[in-house]
Amino acid sequence: MILYSSLGVKEAVVGIFVYEEKVVLGKKKKGEKWFSGRWHFPGETLKEGETDGQGLCRGAREELGLTAISIIRMLTSHISPNGIEVRWYLCQIFSDNLIPGSDLEEVKLIPTVRVEEEYDKEALTLIPEEINLLIRRWRRSGASRFPKERR
């Protein structure tokens, strides 16, 4: 069952999973409704009663084969074109041993400077502007620079 917010909106979380100077991209299996065959940041629709942290951990386990992550902070949120409230998180992972599962056919770690060229072009148009700005900043800087925590 899918969790609905007090406004009746489905909720989802997306993890920008970081390992050293790289981030994880997943490629959806062909035939999936959303992002079929496309490279993107992994995400999960929340189940009834599930917190954002639980959804991120479940997604890391089911889609990436990881048993431990550290949630650094929420970066932004938006309503997707299909009406889902999506919250974007920066997360650290502790292994580069990724195993695709669930609805992903492939997963890979790529240097942050290559996210813009590797991420599906159409999918890039659907992500929040704050995340697009972060991706462009990575490309321009030539190194992984993650946003500083807001105070």
Buried (B, 14 or more C-beta within 10 A) or exposed (E): EEBEEEEEBBBBBBBBBBBEBBBBBBBBBEEBEBBEEBBBBBBBBBEEEBEBEBBBBBBBBBBBBBEEBEBBEEBBBBEBEEEBBBBBBBBBBEEEEBEBBBBBEEBBBBBBBBBBEBBBEEBBEBBBEBBBEBBEBBBEEEEBEBBEEEE
